């Protein structure tokens, strides 16, 4: 099993294959329906850097952060799936969630050397591997604000990479 420490390099992503199990460590971002469109707006209007957010080589976990912990939400929700292409273009290398993505989303991942991984909905396990958490932007969204977590060995499976999907 390969361990990926975020932020990652382009080369790290190029080496991943569909179906491969990985362990995710380092600093990752968390966002879902409410906040991802706001992140994209900040990219478009040039204010993301003012918030101290660097997306190059990053990971976005499709989840909210609550006192109960973190667990994946469906990545194929309209607002979330629509965010994958622009976030990949902005430097996000891995999108983490659950569910099957559309073929056009898989193509957009490939065009940007980004991948999609699925993670089991096991909140207790993920909470035990979360070392630190902080809100980095859009605090008004509460548990759906953009959070940064420091994690140690989150388990995941590469579900889409290099134009291929585990669901095909």
C-alpha positions as MATLAB code, in Angstrom:
seq = 'XXXXXXXXXXXXXXXXXXXXXXXXXXXXXXXXXXXXXXXXXXXXXXXXXXXXXXXXXXXXXXXXXXXXXXXXXXXXXXXXXXXXXXXXXXXXXXXXXXXXXXXXXXXXXXXXXXXXXXXXXXXXXXXXXXXXXXXXXXXXXXXXXXXXXXXXXXXXXXXXXXXXXXXX';
ca = [
       0.000    0.000    0.000;
       1.371    3.387   -1.021;
       1.433    6.335    1.390;
       0.785    9.773   -0.075;
       1.799   12.836    1.918;
      -0.041   16.013    0.947;
       0.683   18.281   -0.731;
       1.867   15.857   -3.445;
       3.849   16.238   -6.651;
       2.637   15.747  -10.216;
       4.862   12.638  -10.378;
       3.200   11.079   -7.312;
      -0.182   11.361   -9.048;
       1.069   10.033  -12.396;
       2.140    6.801  -10.673;
      -1.309    6.001   -9.228;
      -3.533    3.338  -10.780;
      -7.268    2.665  -10.567;
      -7.997    0.158   -7.801;
      -4.791    0.898   -5.908;
      -5.140    1.271   -2.145;
      -3.417    4.291   -0.618;
      -2.871    5.836    2.800;
      -3.307    9.609    2.935;
      -1.287   11.755    5.341;
      -0.462   15.436    5.693;
      -2.615   18.530    5.383;
      -5.862   18.199    3.440;
      -8.856   20.469    2.819;
     -12.468   19.532    3.563;
     -15.429   20.992    1.716;
     -18.794   20.074    0.319;
     -21.967   21.519   -1.257;
     -22.102   24.868    0.548;
     -18.450   25.888    0.410;
     -16.983   24.482   -2.815;
     -18.786   26.997   -5.079;
     -17.387   29.775   -2.828;
     -13.864   28.375   -3.183;
     -14.268   28.417   -6.972;
     -15.541   32.010   -6.817;
     -12.426   32.935   -4.800;
     -10.254   31.307   -7.471;
     -12.076   33.227  -10.203;
     -11.933   36.604   -8.458;
      -8.316   36.145   -7.309;
      -9.001   36.262   -3.559;
      -8.037   32.689   -2.631;
      -4.393   33.590   -1.939;
      -5.557   36.413    0.375;
      -7.149   33.682    2.500;
      -3.785   31.888    2.714;
      -5.013   28.886    0.735;
      -2.647   27.093   -1.668;
      -4.323   24.436   -3.810;
      -1.275   23.239   -5.760;
      -0.703   19.573   -4.915;
      -3.631   19.543   -2.494;
      -6.469   17.175   -1.655;
     -10.104   18.117   -1.094;
     -12.147   15.680    1.000;
     -15.887   15.933    0.269;
     -17.103   16.165    3.864;
     -18.231   18.494    6.607;
     -16.308   18.675    9.883;
     -18.368   18.290   13.046;
     -17.736   17.363   16.652;
     -18.728   13.812   15.656;
     -15.837   13.679   13.172;
     -15.583   13.403    9.403;
     -17.063   10.981    6.905;
     -17.458   11.193    3.128;
     -20.450   12.703    1.405;
     -21.471   11.779   -2.141;
     -19.084   13.330   -4.635;
     -21.651   13.104   -7.415;
     -23.914   15.759   -5.848;
     -24.345   18.524   -8.437;
     -22.413   21.252   -6.576;
     -19.573   18.926   -5.629;
     -19.110   17.212   -8.988;
     -19.301   20.598  -10.769;
     -16.389   21.792   -8.595;
     -14.005   18.977   -9.548;
     -12.872   20.355  -12.922;
     -12.165   23.962  -11.812;
     -10.487   22.809   -8.601;
      -8.299   20.386  -10.562;
      -7.383   23.209  -12.931;
      -6.402   25.268   -9.845;
      -3.992   22.566   -8.640;
      -6.017   20.084   -6.579;
      -4.459   16.666   -7.249;
      -6.908   14.415   -5.407;
     -10.634   14.583   -4.709;
     -11.789   12.253   -1.934;
     -15.356   11.150   -1.331;
     -17.759    8.423   -2.317;
     -19.866    7.491   -5.332;
     -19.529    7.196   -9.086;
     -18.527   10.229  -11.184;
     -19.706   11.109  -14.694;
     -17.427   10.251  -17.650;
     -16.885   13.969  -18.389;
     -15.662   14.484  -14.813;
     -13.220   11.581  -15.164;
     -11.979   13.147  -18.414;
     -11.468   16.513  -16.650;
      -9.472   14.769  -13.912;
      -7.249   13.166  -16.551;
      -6.711   16.463  -18.392;
      -5.387   17.995  -15.150;
      -3.367   15.006  -13.843;
      -5.760   14.759  -10.912;
      -7.395   11.679   -9.435;
     -10.497   10.728   -7.471;
     -10.368    8.329   -4.532;
     -13.145    6.792   -2.496;
     -12.996    6.354    1.230;
     -15.192    4.128    3.381;
     -17.824    5.932    5.475;
     -16.212    5.029    8.785;
     -16.293    8.200   10.874;
     -14.798    6.655   14.020;
     -11.756    5.335   12.125;
     -11.187    8.637   10.318;
     -11.565   10.644   13.528;
      -8.857    8.508   15.171;
      -6.518    9.432   12.280;
      -7.261   13.175   12.391;
      -4.458   14.938   14.259;
      -5.521   18.574   13.923;
      -8.270   20.695   12.375;
      -8.884   24.372   11.708;
     -11.256   26.526    9.683;
      -9.347   28.261    6.877;
     -12.182   30.094    5.075;
     -15.927   30.695    4.976;
     -16.452   30.207    8.729;
     -20.050   31.391    8.290;
     -20.830   27.953    6.809;
     -20.284   26.276   10.202;
     -19.372   22.611    9.866;
     -19.492   23.041    6.070;
     -16.810   25.782    6.116;
     -13.525   25.090    4.338;
     -11.424   23.220    6.895;
      -7.813   22.094    6.844;
      -7.096   18.806    8.599;
      -3.794   17.190    9.462;
      -4.321   13.463    9.004;
      -2.303   10.297    9.455;
      -2.911    7.371    7.119;
      -6.503    7.849    5.965;
      -7.286    4.678    3.927;
      -8.641    5.163    0.392;
      -8.936    3.442   -2.983;
      -8.085    5.248   -6.243;
     -11.432    5.243   -8.088;
     -10.580    7.384  -11.135;
      -7.172    8.058  -12.659;
      -5.747    8.676  -16.115;
      -9.152    8.531  -17.837;
     -10.228    5.242  -16.227;
     -12.777    4.526  -13.485;
     -13.145    1.670  -11.037;
     -16.883    1.816  -11.834;
     -16.399    0.940  -15.537;
];
